[in-house]
Amino acid sequence: MSDVQTQVGSDPQDELDLKAERVQFEFAAAASAAIEGAQQKWLEDRLRRMPGWSLASGGQAIGRTRALPSPFGATDYASFVLREAARTRQAVQIGLSGSRVVITVLAPSYGEGSGVIGREQLDFAASLV
């Protein structure tokens, strides 16, 4: 059977559903995926320029471990990070073990950009000397 005969003889219900709403939804989903891919690439590029920082699994946090000369220095540094986080309204978690400090900067949990590491979190992390 030729293609023309197949097309003419096909049932209209078997063809794609090209309603405006469905096409618009599929276009929006493809655009959203493209934007997420670009944001992911931007995030990875920015993290490459921030030595010691890495993206946590799930992409909802970035972290760094820093070893300092003494436990007192680690405590002072952790206090500094917490003060800066409070001043800039960033969500962080701090872990102390002897002279090691583990810093985790978390993505916002509510509002615009929730659940995604953004420019504010990366700028905050980069500001920690």
N, C-alpha and C positions, 0 to 999 in steps of 0.2 A: 504494500500500500504506500502511496507517495505521501510526502509531508503535507501537501495541500489537502489530500483526502483525510489525513489524520487530523489536521486542524479543523476542517469543516465538520468532521464527524465527532469531534470531542465534545464532551459534556461541559457546559459553561461553569458548572460547579467545581470542576476539576482545575480550572484555571486559577491563577493567583487572585487573591482578594485585594483589589487596588482601591479600596475606599480611601478617601482623603485622610481620615483620621489614622488609619493604619500606616499609610505612607509617611505621614508626618511623624508618627511615633517612631517608626523605624529610622527615619532621617535623624531625629533627635537623639536616638540611642547611638547611632553611628557617630554623630558629632560629639556627643558626650564621651564616648570611648576615645576619640581622637584627642580631645582636650585633656582627658586623664592621662593619656600616653605622653603628651607634651609636658604636662605638669610633672610626671614621674621622671622624665628625662632631665627637666630643669632641676628637680630636687637632687638627683644623682650627681649632676654636674656641680651643683653648689656644694654638696657634701665632699666631693673630691678635693675641693679647695679648702676644706676645713680638716686639717690633720687630727686624727684621733677620734673623730666623730663618725658614727655609723648609724644606719637606719635599722631600727628594730623590726623583727618579723611582724608583718601586718601593716607596716608603714604608719603606725600611729604614735611613734615616739622615735627620738634620736638619743643616742647615749655615748658616753665617753668615760673611760677609767683613767684616773690620774694618780700617779704615785708621787708623794711629796717626801721631803727629807725626814719628817717626824710626825708622830700622831697628833701633836699639838698644831703643827702646820696644816695637817689635813682637816682638823676641826675648825681652824680659822677660815680655811678656804671654803668649807661646807657652809659656814655661817655667812660668808660673803655671797655665795651663790644663792642662798635662801633669801637674804636681804634684797638682792637684785631681782630675784623672781617676784618677790612681794611688790617691789617698786614698779616693775613693768607688767605686773599681773600675768605672769607665766606660771603654768602648772609644772612643777618639777618633783622628782623623787631623788633623795640623796641616800647613798649607802656608804657607811664608814667601816673600814676594817683596818685597824692599825694606821699605817700611813697612806692607805689607799682610799680614794674617794671615787665613788661611782655616781655619775650625774646622768639623770634621765629627764629629758625635756619632753613633755607630753603634748599631744595635739589637743586643741580645745575640745571640751566635752559637750558643749552646747553652742548654739548660735551659728552664724555664717562660718563655713569652713570646718565644722565640727568633725572630728575623727580624722583630720588630714593635717599633716605637718605643713605649715605655711611659712611665708616670708618672716613673720614676726618671731616665730620660734627659732628659725635659722639665724636671724639677726641677733637674738638673745644669746644663742649658743656661741656664735662667733665673737660676741662681746666679752665672753668669759676668758680672761687671760690666764 
